[in-house]
């Protein structure tokens, strides 16, 4: 046979193999949700705008429905779009959608350890242990609120040191929530210029490993999940989740408030009326401050910090609606499609606190508010984050007028895409103490 014919046949077989590879794993195990036809090797990656993946996925949902299949390379994922699909999976069938999905970069770093990346019995044990330990350290108790209040005072004092001059708030707003986590885990508060805190902040910013351990060569079956590696990575997860997300929300929130000075005025009027200038804000104040509460909720909704959530995976073959999703399939819950639902939040692209206020001005809860995700994998630090956001925002606005360095109309609040989350653009502002005005 002619060598060129042999080569051509070989190439044809290889291409055929690559074309069927994405479906091979789930063949004969049921009907997968619909989706675009993948190309060999690259799958559907070329059909996505890598600068705005969430928007690309939302466009695909309009064509293929609220539950559709996508191939990222040869890896199959199922995407959930809209409140009904996300709720049905993460809450109604929470146990079956509780595993963490495939994330190569974190798998290399975490190696399956810690609270965020572990699965199965390891994850269940570590999560129970983490919740129990955090409660023992004061989570959910008055003592935690007192620590956050104390850190709010430290934050205000650090902002005073800027003397009303233009500053980038990134570092200071990062130190405050990091110090809260330090006070819980290490029972220690650090000065904002302390080298240990600066080093920890550097590690968090770089998202690098905190520690590597010689036991990670260990191949035999572990008798306990409470190894040094697991505990170290669990603490690292608490710092990652408890520092970066809160500090970014604070930073993005202040930018949105600079863009809308009329909202700042209404918040400060409510702060003056309920709290005054000489008393530290406390969580009991929140129920008396519907407008401020609504603004903070709207900040979290609008910035849509982690639009695709961290991926989940199904723990077993799952019948979901009229489909069968094979065990291990990665699930992407599009939280952005819930937070930007135009029926629940009319004109969702607009930053509007009235999304969380009823006609009489009272705070209005919404089941669509899912910035912390939902179900079994919901953020373990949700209550702490909510506390920090309320106490930090109110403490700042109680003591300072915020002044933009440019005309508010010219402020660009468009996010800068970065990894799984959205980050605000660089900006500077002035914190003008009331007593100096």
Secondary structure, DSSP 4 states (H G I P E B T S, - for coil): --HHHHHHHHHHHHHHHHHHHHHHTTTTS-PPPP-PPPBTTTBTGGGS-TT-HHHHHHHHHHHH-SEEEEEETTEEEEEEESHHHHHIIIIITGGGG-EE---HHHHHHHTT-HHHH--HHHHHHHHHHHHHHHHHTTTTSHHHHHHHHHHHHHHHHHHHTTTT--B--HHHHHHHHHHHHHHHHTS----TT-HHHHHHHHHHHHT--S---GGGG--SPPS-S--HHHHHHHHHHHHIIIIIHHHHHHHHHHHHHHHTHHHHHHHHHHHHHHT-SSS---GGGGGG-HHHHHHHHHHHHHH-TTTT-S-EE-SS-EEETTEEEPTT-EEEEEHHHHHT-TTTSSSTTS--GGGGB-TTS-B---TT--TT--GGGS-TTHHHHHHHHHHHHHHHHHHEEEEESS-GGG---PPEEETTEEEPPP--EEEEEGGG-
